[in-house]
């Protein structure tokens, strides 16, 4: 029979309890762990998306992401841990949202595939067009995915022709606890996309002391093209409720 070292038990105090402990286990508040499912009525059925992708495919991938995140956050909460989005750096979480979209839209649409080339561009390619579904640089032949907390000022590392689709969302972040910001469930706010030309990008400057990778931002003309082809807008969406261009847009 396993013996408990009494010295260790006494030093650990309340963090170490015998198996017969009658202490009550705190019940976690799971309400903020359940993301808001995208509203089917808030999709633009007239939106045009290339490579055979439809609005229904995008909706299915978005819905699956909310189910995925809800499962992860609920499990973390039952273990007394922070939500996934409250632990990851904002840029890393944005990257994860984008990667999920580029991996799961092809799950519902057989005419497009995820680009298997490491850091290949764009993120999704027409099915059967490239060997091993891999292309280092295919330009506008496919769809590039971006996820962001911000309603505009979206950034990329290449100022070039590309069909860009952006998923804007609201979510927690690690700094919220320090700021006393109330927790709210994850929610998709906006999805839009369009074919951008090189002229629709502008390289962002940086200070001499900055260590950031040089990036390019979507200009007003590019933004207008994308908003003219919006794919999803959350019910009663008001841009004043969305955090606009961040001090550092690379934060996601």
Beta strands, then each sheet from edge to edge (+ up, - down):
strand 1: 112-114
strand 2: 124-126
strand 3: 144-148
strand 4: 155-156
strand 5: 162-170
strand 6: 187-196
strand 7: 201-203
strand 8: 216-218
strand 9: 230-233
sheet 1: 1+ 2-
sheet 2: 3+ 5+ 6- 9+
sheet 3: 4+ 8- 7+
end
